[in-house]
Amino acid sequence: MSIQNVSSFAAGHWIAPGAGARNIASAITGEVIATAGNDALDVQAMLDYARNVGGPALRKMTFHDRARMLKALALHLREYRKAMYELSFNTGATQADHLIDIDGGIGTMLVFASKGRREMPDSTIYVDGELEQLSRNGSFMGQHICTPIQGVAVHINAFNFPVWGMLEKLAPTLLAGVPAIVKPATSTCYVTELCVRLMIDSGILPDGAVQLVSGGLGDMLDHLTCQDAVAFTGSADTALKLRSNPLILGNSVRFTSEADSLNASILGPDAAPGTPEFDLFIKEVSREMTTKAGQKCTAIRRIIAPETTTSAVIEALSARLAKTVIGDPRLETTRMGALVSAGQKRDVLEKAALLGTEAERVFGNPDDFQVEGADAEKGAFVPPMLFHCASPDTAKHVHASEAFGPVSTLMGYRDLAHAIALATKGQGSLVASIITHDAEVAREVALGAGAFHGRLYFNNRDSMNEATGHGSPLPHMVHGGPGRAGGGEELGGIRAVKHYMQRTAIQGSPDILTGIGQQWVPGAKESDAGAHPFTRHFGELAVGETLYTKPREITLEDIEHFANFTGDTFYAHMDEDAAARNPFFPGRVAHGYLLLSFAAGLFVEPNEGPVLANTGLDTLRFMKPVVAGDSLKVRLTVKKKTKRNDEYGEVRWHVTASNQDDEMVAEYELLTMVAY
Ligand code: NDP
């Protein structure tokens, strides 16, 4: 069998392994299948290339350009995923595991591509949050913006997800406009290398956007500045060592880490044997124990169930785990493959022995188990192992020692407060799941254990057919956890992109804020194009372009007609005395919806034209009641323009309606689709 040379991609060149290269063994056969690493790698040249070539190229693109780039990359990778599956079997992963790692990574990239287009501007500056009114007359205002950091993101990844682990960090980084240097764990870097090759060869990425270090990282971290970021996933020991680097501390280099986690799953007090929740709990726990052979940062390490049900849990879980066929992951019948390496197997067995000092092993024997289609001695196979800890209040290792394999410990609880206390003994976890059909239980756990967890996953008979699983971090939801889990946060939609940008408070006049954010701020200059804005195409409309309508008087007949026509005969519009008793109204008032309808009647240009549709209305406020005899006039200003597809874009209009005394009666943002 030939040995794969796993290269690095540095400053635009592929660098083959050289002096200092490490051998990598197959998880299934134990034979050396690859070699990676080269002490001669010029880390300074890599950093320079990212900072001077990749960064400027990415920063020239808008968020939408980068989102389109991510989509193209993801679709390209999807075409070649079978080649990645093929290599990845050697890591011990089954086809089901590949779906999580490879398809899951591609899916994550697609979600960021889509969120980038929908939730970020087609521009290079991201406006973060609402305008802040800093002065009485509105001539001095505040706004927050985010711009990409101008250095490089160094991603140090764990061995368990060679593709997802890279793509979940890469997608938000590239979307932010920041180049990345990816350093996968050496034991599975041959899969990551193929994925990087596919991305580079596709020609979709600008030069310098992504580089790869296969093998050791050298002293790269000693060359980082305040404009760089490190995102680490791996063991707590390595995290501590790397984040303690004096240069990283001295330069306040952003350092986020995702490390060990003793995730818990709690069986609710309502979920007795015989309920759908009990069966669901057994299914979720056994799946989490055996997927990726338990090598998941989110796997369930602690099973917390009512004391009265522990025997039933042991019985049901053992029966299910007994069905796990362990073997060569290429076999279709295999349900659980191998650990990644002999080293990891040693580590898991040592940790299991440690758990054994406080808990009794009630299922699985590492010295006696069946392996299909492979040599149990040569491959890194271990069986699922279930422990039962009878004294979880005094035990230490079961709450602190992460056996990174198919190993989990059951502990009984007396009442919900006790269950919460046990869960928080993990001192910070990525996720806890609670299987309950009782919303009160859910609330108590959320309040009691939320502060110790990055994610809480509730499941029951209502959600079980669609729930995504305890162990699946989703691109939309944050992933990370406090304390032992590393104290970091990844994913969570656009939040993840902001981790690679600097948030800056901008203070200034409305014109200055409009110029920076490319969205109109009340008080900023308005322009009149001389033609009705609804007659103008997307490209012709300018931010700040404004239409003032003529006034229209509102009569009692209008109010009564509107009430009878729509059926909205609420007393405040119909009964003078009743309305006057209401603290909000002087007497009968016009309907808010009447004002909106009349406003549209005032500003609309009726003929067929570039405005295609009204797609919504945001931030509507009614400020002052309108009574019969008042008149209404409208101001309509182009606030923001966003391209949507090849035919049309979204125009967000800032609309105010005022009365005859120029007092604002309503304010809102109107959304329309306008043809190019
Ligand atoms: P490590 O912490 O040793 O490695 C994680 C990453 O850090 C790898 O890419 C590794 O590269 C890199 N690394 C290690 N030392 C340095 C260094 N001095 N400078 C730069 N990079 C470095 O974890 P392992 O992957 O070996 O896993 C060990 C244990 O960590 C597991 O048994 C498990 O308990 C835990 N773990 C937790 C995970 C989680 O998400 N919660 C995920 C994976 C592991 P290299 O491979 O080249 O050494």
Boltz pocket constraint, residues with backbone or C-beta under 6 A from the ligand:
constraints:
  - pocket:
      binder: B
      contacts: [[A, 156], [A, 157], [A, 158], [A, 159], [A, 160], [A, 183], [A, 184], [A, 185], [A, 186], [A, 187], [A, 215], [A, 216], [A, 217], [A, 218], [A, 233], [A, 234], [A, 235], [A, 236], [A, 237], [A, 238], [A, 239], [A, 242], [A, 258], [A, 259], [A, 260], [A, 261], [A, 296], [A, 297], [A, 298], [A, 347], [A, 402], [A, 403], [A, 404]]
      max_distance: 6.0
